[in-house]
């Protein structure tokens, strides 16, 4: 917990040794300090401290400033005299004179700029919310806002593409648990920002605050002002909160409200329209806003918690499905305790990986199909029954399965095939301990089903290892990823724990997911629920900022920041969406390593050699007719020089065609820390391969049309694709 903004009393309580940490507090004070112990501080303490009574004795020596010279003593409450109780902690609060001595040398720092304009008012509002970084692209009229933020020490990361910036801001919100902030111009800028807005809302774990410039308030709706757009009407159906403040003076409150809406409840998007005359205007009064506190942790309905516990006890084949909602909720600790205690097998979704380590003995990732098809009672934790989990329907799940669910969003409960009596509204970090209490004497015994899962996992892992260990020419996906993984882990001082992976593409993302194993939550990002291509480099920059610049993605404020190397694994098609952001990485000297898995196509290419590619698809046939019209819709250029492009954009690049060259390139890229490194890996094109779309849900089968034909039955609208 960040203790920088709370009183020494609360700081002292948190810093008490673990074996004697108080769980409740009673304050006994001298008269001069009474005013400084506010109700809010007691509420903060009471929300965390619950049972053992302790005494806080405050000795004061000043009248006008009650904290000056105070000494806070935390003692264990004993039956004996209070003064004989050994102090657990002594916290001296400095006098004004001591403060002056401590601050000597800091007085030369530039004073906080005064608020003379709306732009400065916006910047101060963001600073009050503890915003450390903003993503975006500036232009008229928001450039003044960006400069005002920089003047206050807020970092501004300027992108080359507005879509990529929107993805970065939303991913930053996921990694840090606080809304990412995105600043963009009005009109076309807002339209480009819609990509990140949709991605954030559908993933439902990517809180985003969108700030966009707008036409001046004096411009009527038909006047045709510069980049005029009714952005609030456009965004209101697609965000949690969208507002144009009624006045310049209302800007701080509106920004705070949008920020709060973005991550309270189900995470999503808050939007504030910033009219040009507000930005350039002079506020008549300045309203200071306070930091938004973490949202309250909600306990589950005890009756439903008991019902879920009973269902798990009676299950012969229980399964826990862990989604990225659990990663966002920072539920890794309680879930690890729960799984270790109950011995229930678990299945992580793609971004649920790492909440529990991939090498955990109860992980069923390598036998996913068998786990889903066999489970009779399933507990969904931060996951949803959308296309990624086959809607919970019997084509992939066992018939008659009972599906329980824990979700922070009540409207998500009792949807699809979940059991309404087993749906729990609550925070994962609160509900899982409740469940654990009711399962205190329970653990799942080994059964024939457990043996089936184990045998299936052993078989599948053996097949995967064979693919990864067999030398190939040209390189294949499995072999390429195995070599990269081995080289990176040998170079990383902390091994795999100090690596963060971002992957996107079709084959690239799907195959790399199983090879690049992770042991920590939020250690791997991909295209997510929306299957959005183009997020890769934006996510990569967000991860670099969250882990290595603002350090807001560290496991806890008390943990020292550990620098992590950010690795982006890109399909050649996916890279094309955000390729210019290599220049952004170069400009900010971000030591990111990008692997481009280049097969010359979307899903697969059309040739494995230059002569074949040219003769078959471009040079024409014997009749002299051009054959470029026969290029498939999935074809891309042959061995496109992404490494050369990287060099021109300020980074370094390597082209790799064999195993020896790949290992050498990984080592050299690791040593390059003055900007991005791009390793262009030429892999087998997969020419002649068959396109398969396993994600296409067949619903509950096929429906007969009147004419006797069959048509796929699609029961779900895309707007239901969450988590």
C-alpha positions in Angstrom: 0.0 0.0 0.0 1.3 3.5 -0.8 1.8 5.2 2.6 3.1 8.5 1.2 -0.2 10.3 1.5 -1.3 9.0 4.9 -0.4 10.1 8.4 2.5 8.7 10.5 -0.1 6.8 12.6 -1.2 4.7 9.6 2.4 4.3 8.3 3.4 3.1 11.7 0.7 0.5 11.8 1.8 -0.9 8.4 5.5 -1.0 9.4 4.8 -2.9 12.6 6.7 -6.3 12.6 4.6 -9.0 11.0 4.5 -11.2 14.1 2.9 -8.3 16.1 1.0 -6.4 13.4 -2.0 -4.9 15.1 -5.4 -5.6 13.6 -7.3 -2.8 15.4 -6.3 0.5 16.9 -7.4 2.6 19.9 -5.9 6.1 20.1 -5.0 7.7 23.4 -3.7 11.1 22.8 -2.5 14.3 24.5 -4.7 17.2 23.9 -2.5 19.0 21.4 -2.6 16.1 18.9 -6.3 15.4 19.0 -7.1 17.4 16.0 -4.6 15.6 13.8 -6.2 12.1 14.3 -9.0 12.4 11.7 -11.9 10.1 11.2 -10.6 9.2 7.8 -7.3 7.9 9.3 -9.3 5.7 11.7 -11.4 4.4 8.8 -8.2 3.6 6.9 -6.9 1.7 9.9 -10.1 0.0 10.7 -10.5 -1.3 7.1 -7.2 -3.2 7.4 -6.9 -3.8 11.2 -9.6 -6.0 12.7 -9.0 -7.9 16.0 -6.0 -7.3 18.4 -6.2 -4.1 20.4 -3.2 -1.8 20.5 -2.6 1.6 22.0 -1.2 4.5 20.1 0.3 7.1 22.6 1.1 10.4 21.1 3.3 12.8 22.9 3.1 16.4 21.7 5.3 19.4 22.2 3.6 22.1 20.1 0.3 23.9 20.3 -0.1 25.7 17.0 1.1 22.8 14.9 0.1 19.7 16.8 2.2 17.3 14.7 5.5 19.4 15.1 7.8 17.4 17.3 5.2 14.6 18.0 6.4 11.1 18.7 4.2 8.2 17.8 4.6 5.1 19.9 2.8 1.9 19.0 2.5 -0.5 22.0 1.0 -3.9 22.4 -1.9 -3.7 24.8 -1.1 -5.8 27.8 -2.9 -6.5 31.1 -0.1 -4.7 32.9 0.5 -1.0 33.0 0.5 0.6 29.5 3.9 2.4 30.1 5.5 -1.0 30.8 4.4 -2.4 27.5 7.4 -2.8 25.1 7.1 -0.4 22.1 6.5 -2.1 18.8 7.4 1.0 16.9 8.4 4.6 17.6 7.8 7.2 14.9 9.2 10.7 15.6 7.4 13.3 13.6 9.9 16.2 12.8 9.5 19.7 14.1 9.4 22.6 11.7 13.1 23.3 12.3 14.0 19.6 11.6 11.9 19.8 8.4 13.8 22.8 7.3 17.1 21.0 7.8 15.8 17.9 6.0 14.6 19.9 3.1 17.8 21.9 2.8 19.0 21.5 -0.8 15.5 20.8 -2.1 14.6 24.5 -2.0 16.4 25.0 -5.3 13.8 22.8 -7.0 11.5 24.7 -9.3 8.3 25.7 -7.6 5.0 24.1 -8.7 3.8 26.2 -11.7 0.8 28.3 -10.8 -2.6 27.6 -12.5 -3.3 30.3 -15.1 -4.9 28.3 -17.9 -7.3 25.5 -18.4 -4.4 23.4 -19.6 -2.6 23.8 -16.3 -5.8 23.0 -14.5 -6.1 19.7 -16.3 -2.5 18.9 -15.6 -2.9 19.7 -11.9 -6.0 17.5 -11.8 -4.1 14.6 -13.3 -1.2 15.2 -10.9 -3.6 15.1 -7.9 -4.8 11.7 -9.2 -1.2 10.4 -9.0 -1.0 10.1 -12.8 2.7 9.4 -13.6 2.5 8.9 -17.4 0.3 9.8 -20.3 0.3 8.2 -23.8 -0.8 10.0 -26.9 -0.2 12.2 -29.9 -0.5 15.9 -29.6 -2.0 18.5 -31.9 -4.3 21.5 -31.7 -5.6 22.1 -29.0 -4.2 19.5 -26.7 -0.5 20.3 -27.1 -0.8 22.8 -24.3 -2.2 20.1 -22.0 0.8 17.9 -22.7 3.3 20.7 -22.1 1.5 21.6 -18.8 1.7 17.9 -17.7 5.4 17.8 -18.5 6.0 20.9 -16.5 4.6 19.1 -13.5 6.8 16.0 -14.0 4.2 13.8 -15.6 5.9 11.8 -18.4 4.4 12.1 -21.9 5.1 9.3 -24.4 4.4 10.5 -27.9 3.5 7.8 -30.4 3.4 7.7 -34.2 0.0 6.1 -34.5 -3.1 7.0 -32.4 -4.4 3.4 -32.4 -1.1 2.1 -31.0 -1.1 4.8 -28.3 -4.7 3.9 -27.3 -3.7 0.2 -26.9 -0.6 1.2 -24.8 -2.7 3.3 -22.4 -5.2 0.5 -21.9 -2.5 -2.1 -21.3 -0.8 0.2 -18.8 -4.1 0.2 -16.9 -4.1 -3.6 -16.9 -0.5 -3.9 -15.7 -0.8 -1.3 -12.9 -4.4 -1.6 -11.8 -4.9 2.1 -12.2 -6.4 3.7 -15.4 -3.9 4.4 -18.2 -4.3 7.9 -19.5 -4.6 8.7 -23.2 -4.5 12.2 -24.7 -5.6 12.8 -28.3 -6.9 15.6 -30.5 -10.6 15.8 -31.3 -12.5 14.6 -34.4 -10.2 12.1 -36.3 -8.2 11.6 -33.1 -11.2 10.4 -31.3 -12.2 8.1 -34.1 -8.7 6.5 -34.1 -8.9 6.2 -30.3 -12.1 4.1 -30.7 -9.8 1.1 -31.3 -8.4 1.3 -27.8 -11.8 2.1 -26.4 -13.4 -1.0 -27.8 -10.4 -3.1 -26.8 -10.5 -1.9 -23.3 -14.3 -2.4 -22.8 -14.3 -5.9 -24.3 -11.3 -7.1 -22.3 -12.9 -5.7 -19.2 -9.6 -5.5 -17.3 -8.0 -2.6 -19.1 -9.1 0.6 -17.3 -8.6 3.7 -19.6 -9.1 7.5 -19.1 -9.5 9.1 -22.5 -9.0 12.9 -22.8 -9.7 14.4 -26.2 -9.6 17.9 -27.5 -12.9 19.4 -28.9 -14.3 22.3 -30.7 -14.9 25.5 -28.7 -18.2 25.6 -26.8 -19.4 28.6 -28.8 -19.4 26.5 -32.0 -22.9 25.2 -32.8 -23.4 21.7 -34.0 -23.7 22.8 -37.6 -21.0 25.5 -37.7 -18.2 23.2 -39.0 -15.6 24.1 -36.4 -12.1 22.6 -36.6 -12.2 18.8 -36.2 -15.7 19.2 -34.7 -17.4 16.0 -33.5 -20.0 15.2 -31.0 -17.7 12.9 -29.2 -19.8 12.4 -26.1 -22.7 11.1 -28.1 -20.4 8.9 -30.1 -18.6 7.4 -27.1 -21.4 7.2 -24.5 -22.7 3.8 -25.7 -19.1 2.4 -25.8 -17.7 3.7 -22.5 -18.7 3.6 -18.8 -18.7 7.4 -18.5 -18.5 10.2 -21.1 -18.9 13.9 -20.4 -18.2 17.4 -21.6 -17.8 19.5 -18.4 -20.5 22.2 -18.1 -17.8 24.8 -17.4 -14.0 25.2 -17.2 -14.2 25.2 -13.4 -15.9 21.7 -13.5 -12.9 20.1 -15.4 -11.2 18.7 -12.3 -14.4 17.0 -11.0 -15.2 15.6 -14.4 -11.7 14.2 -14.8 -11.7 12.6 -11.4 -15.2 11.1 -12.1 -14.1 9.6 -15.4 -10.9 8.3 -13.8 -12.9 6.7 -11.0 -15.5 5.1 -13.3 -12.7 3.6 -15.4 -11.6 1.2 -12.7 -14.4 1.0 -10.1 -16.5 -2.1 -10.7 -15.9 -3.7 -14.0 -12.9 -1.9 -15.5 -13.6 0.1 -18.7 -13.3 3.6 -20.2 -14.0 7.0 -18.8 -14.0 9.9 -21.4 -13.7 13.7 -20.9 -14.2 16.1 -23.8 -11.8 19.1 -23.6 -13.2 22.1 -25.5 -10.5 24.3 -27.0 -11.8 27.4 -25.1 -11.6 25.5 -21.8 -7.9 24.5 -22.5 -7.0 28.1 -23.3 -9.3 29.8 -20.8 -8.5 31.2 -17.4 -10.4 29.5 -14.5 -12.3 31.8 -12.2 -11.6 29.4 -9.3 -9.4 26.4 -8.8 -11.0 23.2 -7.5 -8.5 20.7 -6.0 -9.4 17.1 -6.4 -8.2 14.2 -4.2 -6.6 10.9 -5.2 -9.2 8.2 -6.0 -8.8 5.5 -3.4 -8.7 1.8 -4.2 -12.2 0.5 -4.7 -13.7 -1.4 -1.7 -13.2 -5.2 -1.7 -16.6 -6.9 -1.8 -17.3 -10.1 0.1 -19.5 -12.8 -1.5 -23.0 -13.7 -0.4 -22.2 -16.3 2.3 -25.1 -18.5 1.3 -23.8 -18.7 -2.3 -20.3 -19.2 -1.1 -21.4 -22.2 1.0 -23.3 -23.6 -2.0 -20.2 -23.4 -4.2 -18.1 -25.1 -1.5 -20.7 -27.9 -1.2 -20.7 -28.4 -5.0 -16.9 -28.6 -5.1 -16.9 -31.1 -2.2 -19.4 -33.4 -4.0 -17.7 -33.1 -7.4 -15.9 -36.1 -8.8 -14.0 -34.1 -11.4 -13.7 -30.5 -10.2 -11.8 -27.8 -12.2 -10.9 -24.2 -11.5 -10.7 -21.9 -14.6 -8.5 -18.9 -14.0 -8.9 -15.8 -16.3 -7.1 -12.6 -16.7 -9.6 -11.0 -14.3 -7.8 -12.9 -11.5 -4.5 -11.4 -12.7 -5.9 -7.9 -12.8 -7.3 -8.4 -9.3 -3.9 -9.3 -7.9 -5.4 -12.6 -6.7 -2.3 -14.7 -7.2 -1.6 -15.1 -3.5 -5.1 -16.3 -2.4 -5.5 -18.5 -5.5 -2.1 -20.2 -4.9 -3.2 -20.9 -1.3 -6.6 -22.2 -2.4 -5.3 -24.6 -5.1 -2.5 -25.9 -2.9 -4.9 -26.5 -0.1 -7.7 -28.1 -2.1 -5.7 -29.9 -4.7 -8.2 -29.0 -7.4 -6.8 -29.0 -11.0 -6.9 -25.6 -12.7 -6.9 -24.3 -16.2 -5.6 -20.8 -17.0 -6.9 -18.8 -19.9 -4.2 -17.2 -22.2 -3.7 -14.2 -20.0 -4.6 -16.1 -16.8 -1.3 -17.8 -17.2 1.1 -17.0 -14.4 -1.5 -16.3 -11.8 -0.2 -19.8 -10.7 3.1 -20.9 -12.3 2.8 -22.8 -15.5 4.9 -25.6 -14.0 2.5 -26.1 -11.1 1.6 -29.9 -10.9 -2.1 -29.2 -11.0 -2.0 -27.1 -14.2 -4.0 -28.7 -17.0 -3.0 -26.4 -19.8 -1.3 -29.2 -21.8 -4.5 -31.3 -21.6 -7.0 -28.5 -22.0 -9.6 -30.4 -24.1 -9.7 -33.3 -21.8 -10.1 -31.1 -18.7 -13.0 -29.2 -20.2 -14.7 -32.3 -21.6 -14.4 -34.2 -18.3 -15.1 -31.7 -15.5 -18.4 -32.1 -13.7 -18.1 -28.9 -11.5 -16.2 -25.9 -12.7 -15.4 -22.7 -10.8 -14.8 -19.7 -13.1 -12.5 -17.1 -11.5 -12.1 -13.9 -13.4 -13.1 -15.7 -16.7 -16.2 -15.5 -18.8 -18.0 -18.1 -20.9 -17.4 -16.5 -24.3 -15.8 -17.8 -27.5 -12.5 -18.5 -25.7 -14.2 -21.0 -23.5 -16.6 -22.3 -26.1 -19.5 -20.6 -24.3 -19.6 -23.5 -21.8 -21.6 -25.6 -24.2 -21.6 -29.3 -24.6 -19.7 -29.4 -27.8 -16.5 -28.9 -25.8 -17.8 -29.3 -22.2 -19.2 -32.4 -20.5 -23.0 -32.6 -20.6 -24.6 -31.6 -17.3 -21.6 -29.7 -16.0 -22.3 -27.3 -13.2 -20.5 -24.0 -13.7 -20.0 -21.6 -10.7 -18.6 -18.1 -11.2 -17.0 -15.3 -9.2 -17.1 -11.9 -10.9 -16.9 -8.3 -9.9 -19.6 -7.4 -12.3 -23.1 -8.6 -11.2 -24.6 -8.3 -14.7 -22.1 -10.9 -15.9 -23.5 -13.5 -13.5 -26.1 -16.1 -14.6 -25.3 -15.6 -18.3 -25.0 -18.5 -20.7 -24.6 -21.9 -19.1 -23.5 -20.8 -15.6 -25.6 -22.1 -12.7 -27.5 -19.1 -11.2 -27.4 -20.6 -7.7 -23.6 -20.8 -7.9 -23.0 -17.2 -9.1 -21.1 -15.0 -6.6 -20.8 -11.3 -7.0 -17.6 -10.2 -5.2 -13.9 -9.5 -5.4 -11.8 -12.5 -6.1 -9.3 -11.6 -3.3 -12.2 -11.6 -0.8 -14.3 -14.5 -2.1 -11.6 -17.1 -2.5 -10.6 -16.9 1.2 -14.3 -17.3 2.1 -14.4 -20.5 0.0 -11.2 -21.7 1.5 -12.7 -21.4 5.0 -15.6 -23.6 4.0 -13.2 -26.1 2.4 -10.8 -26.2 5.3 -10.9 -30.0 5.7 -11.3 -30.8 2.0 -8.8 -31.7 -0.7 -9.5 -33.4 -4.0 -8.2 -37.0 -4.0 -6.5 -38.6 -6.9 -9.0 -40.3 -9.1 -9.2 -42.1 -12.5 -10.0 -38.7 -14.0 -6.8 -37.2 -12.5 -4.8 -40.1 -13.9 -6.4 -39.5 -17.3 -5.4 -35.9 -17.3 -1.9 -36.8 -16.2 -1.5 -39.3 -19.0 -2.9 -36.9 -21.6 -0.6 -34.2 -20.4 2.5 -36.4 -20.6 1.6 -37.5 -24.1 1.0 -33.9 -25.3 4.2 -32.6 -23.7 6.2 -35.3 -25.3 4.9 -34.3 -28.7 5.6 -30.6 -28.1 9.2 -31.4 -26.9 9.9 -33.4 -30.0 8.8 -30.5 -32.2 10.9 -28.0 -30.2 14.0 -30.1 -30.0 14.2 -31.3 -33.7 16.6 -29.2 -35.8 14.9 -27.9 -38.9 15.8 -26.1 -42.1 14.0 -23.8 -42.8 13.2 -22.9 -39.2 9.8 -23.8 -37.8 7.7 -22.0 -35.2 8.3 -24.6 -32.4 12.1 -24.8 -33.0 12.5 -21.1 -33.3 10.6 -20.4 -30.0 12.6 -23.1 -28.2 15.9 -21.6 -29.2 14.8 -18.1 -28.3 13.5 -19.2 -24.9 16.6 -21.1 -24.0 18.9 -18.2 -25.1 16.9 -15.5 -23.2 16.7 -17.5 -20.0 20.4 -18.1 -20.0 21.1 -14.4 -20.5 18.5 -13.0 -18.0 20.0 -12.5 -14.5 16.8 -13.6 -12.9 16.0 -16.3 -15.5 12.5 -16.5 -16.8 11.1 -14.3 -13.9 12.7 -11.2 -15.3 11.2 -11.5 -18.7 7.8 -10.1 -19.8 6.3 -11.4 -23.1 4.0 -9.7 -25.5 2.8 -11.7 -28.5 0.4 -11.3 -31.3 -0.4 -13.0 -34.6 -2.1 -16.2 -35.5 0.4 -19.1 -35.4 3.0 -16.9 -33.6 0.7 -16.1 -30.7 -0.9 -19.6 -30.4 2.3 -21.6 -30.5 4.5 -19.3 -28.4 1.9 -19.4 -25.6 2.7 -23.0 -24.9 6.5 -22.7 -25.2 7.2 -19.4 -23.3 6.1 -20.5 -19.9 5.6 -17.9 -17.2 5.6 -18.1 -13.4 4.2 -14.7 -12.5 0.9 -12.9 -13.2 0.8 -10.1 -15.8 4.0 -11.5 -17.3 2.4 -12.2 -20.7 0.1 -10.1 -22.8 -1.5 -11.0 -26.1 -4.4 -10.1 -28.5 -6.9 -10.8 -25.7 -10.6 -11.4 -25.9 -11.1 -9.1 -28.9 -8.3 -10.9 -30.8 -7.1 -7.5 -31.8 -4.2 -7.4 -34.2 -2.0 -4.3 -33.9 -1.8 -4.2 -30.1 1.7 -5.7 -29.9 4.1 -2.7 -30.0 1.8 -0.5 -28.0 1.5 -3.1 -25.3 5.3 -3.6 -25.4 5.9 0.1 -24.8 3.3 0.1 -22.0 5.0 -2.9 -20.3 8.4 -1.1 -20.5 6.9 2.0 -18.9 5.0 0.1 -16.2 7.8 -2.2 -15.1 10.9 -0.1 -15.7 10.0 3.6 -15.6 7.1 4.3 -13.3 7.5 0.9 -11.5 3.7 0.8 -10.9 3.6 -2.8 -12.1 5.8 -4.1 -9.2 4.0 -6.8 -7.1 3.5 -4.4 -4.2 4.7 -1.0 -3.1 6.9 -2.6 -0.5 8.7 -4.7 -3.1 11.8 -3.1 -4.6 11.5 -2.5 -8.3 13.2 -5.2 -10.4 14.0 -4.3 -14.0 12.4 -6.7 -16.4 13.4 -7.2 -20.1 10.4 -6.7 -22.4 10.2 -9.2 -25.2 7.8 -8.8 -28.2 7.0 -11.8 -30.3 5.3 -10.6 -33.5 3.9 -12.3 -36.5 5.0 -10.4 -39.7 1.4 -9.6 -40.5 0.6 -8.3 -37.0 3.7 -6.2 -36.9 2.6 -4.2 -39.9 -0.2 -2.6 -37.8 2.2 -0.7 -35.5 5.6 -0.9 -37.2 6.3 2.9 -36.9 6.4 2.6 -33.1 9.9 1.2 -33.5 10.9 4.9 -33.9 9.0 5.7 -30.7 11.1 3.1 -28.9 14.3 4.5 -30.5 13.4 8.1 -29.5 12.9 7.1 -25.8 15.8 4.6 -25.9 13.8 1.6 -24.8 15.8 -1.6 -24.8 13.0 -3.8 -26.1 13.7 -6.9 -28.1 11.3 -7.7 -31.0 11.2 -11.1 -32.7 9.5 -11.0 -36.1 8.4 -14.4 -37.1 8.4 -13.9 -40.9 6.6 -16.6 -42.9 5.6 -14.1 -45.7 1.9 -14.2 -45.1 -1.2 -14.0 -42.9 -1.5 -17.5 -41.3 0.9 -18.9 -44.0 2.9 -17.7 -46.9 2.9 -18.8 -50.5 6.5 -19.8 -51.1 9.7 -20.8 -49.4 12.2 -19.4 -51.9 12.6 -16.2 -54.0 12.5 -17.8 -57.5 9.4 -19.7 -56.7 7.7 -16.6 -55.2 8.5 -14.5 -58.3 7.8 -17.2 -61.0 4.6 -18.4 -59.5 3.0 -15.2 -58.5 4.4 -12.2 -60.2 6.6 -12.6 -63.3 3.7 -13.7 -65.6 2.9 -16.9 -67.5 3.9 -18.0 -71.0 1.1 -16.0 -72.6 2.5 -12.8 -71.0 -0.4 -12.3 -68.7 0.2 -10.8 -65.3 -0.5 -13.2 -62.5 -0.4 -10.8 -59.6 -4.2 -11.0 -59.6 -3.8 -14.6 -58.4 -1.9 -13.5 -55.3 -3.9 -15.0 -52.4 -5.5 -12.7 -49.8 -3.1 -14.0 -47.2 0.1 -13.3 -49.2 2.7 -10.9 -48.0 6.1 -10.0 -49.5 8.8 -12.6 -49.4 11.4 -12.1 -46.6 10.5 -8.5 -46.1 13.4 -6.6 -44.5 12.0 -5.7 -41.1 15.5 -5.7 -39.8 16.5 -3.0 -42.3 13.5 -0.9 -41.5 14.4 -1.1 -37.8 17.9 0.3 -38.6 16.3 3.2 -40.5 14.0 3.9 -37.5 16.9 4.2 -35.1 17.1 0.6 -33.8 19.3 -2.3 -34.7 18.2 -5.3 -36.8 19.3 -8.8 -37.6 18.1 -11.2 -40.3 18.1 -14.8 -39.3 17.7 -17.9 -41.5 19.3 -20.7 -39.4 19.7 -21.9 -35.8 23.2 -20.6 -35.4 22.4 -17.2 -36.6 19.3 -17.1 -34.4 21.2 -17.8 -31.2 23.9 -15.3 -32.1 21.3 -12.6 -32.9 19.5 -13.2 -29.5 22.8 -12.7 -27.6 23.7 -9.5 -29.6 20.2 -8.1 -29.2 20.3 -8.7 -25.4 23.5 -6.6 -25.2 22.0 -3.7 -27.1 20.4 -1.5 -24.5 20.3 1.9 -26.2 17.1 1.3 -28.2 15.0 -1.5 -29.7 16.4 -4.6 -31.4 14.5 -6.3 -34.2 15.4 -9.9 -35.0 13.8 -10.8 -38.4 13.4 -14.6 -38.2 12.7 -16.3 -41.6 10.6 -19.4 -40.9 8.9 -22.0 -43.2 6.0 -20.3 -45.0 3.6 -23.2 -44.5 2.7 -23.0 -48.2 -0.1 -25.4 -49.0 -1.4 -25.4 -45.5 -5.1 -25.4 -44.7 -6.7 -22.5 -42.9 -8.6 -23.6 -39.8 -10.6 -21.3 -37.5 -11.0 -23.3 -34.3 -12.4 -20.2 -32.6 -15.6 -20.2 -34.7 -18.3 -21.3 -32.2 -20.8 -23.8 -33.5 -23.2 -23.0 -30.7 -25.4 -26.1 -30.0 -25.1 -27.5 -33.4 -26.6 -26.6 -36.7 -30.1 -25.4 -37.5 -32.1 -26.7 -40.4 -33.3 -24.1 -42.8 -36.7 -24.4 -44.5 -35.1 -25.5 -47.7 -33.4 -28.4 -45.9 -29.9 -26.8 -45.8 -27.9 -26.2 -42.6 -26.5 -23.0 -41.3 -24.2 -22.3 -38.3 -26.1 -21.4 -35.2 -24.6 -18.3 -33.6 -26.3 -17.5 -30.3 -24.0 -14.8 -29.2 -23.4 -11.2 -30.3 -19.8 -9.9 -30.4 -20.5 -7.4 -27.6 -20.6 -10.3 -25.2 -17.0 -11.1 -25.8 -15.5 -10.3 -22.4 -12.3 -11.3 -20.5 
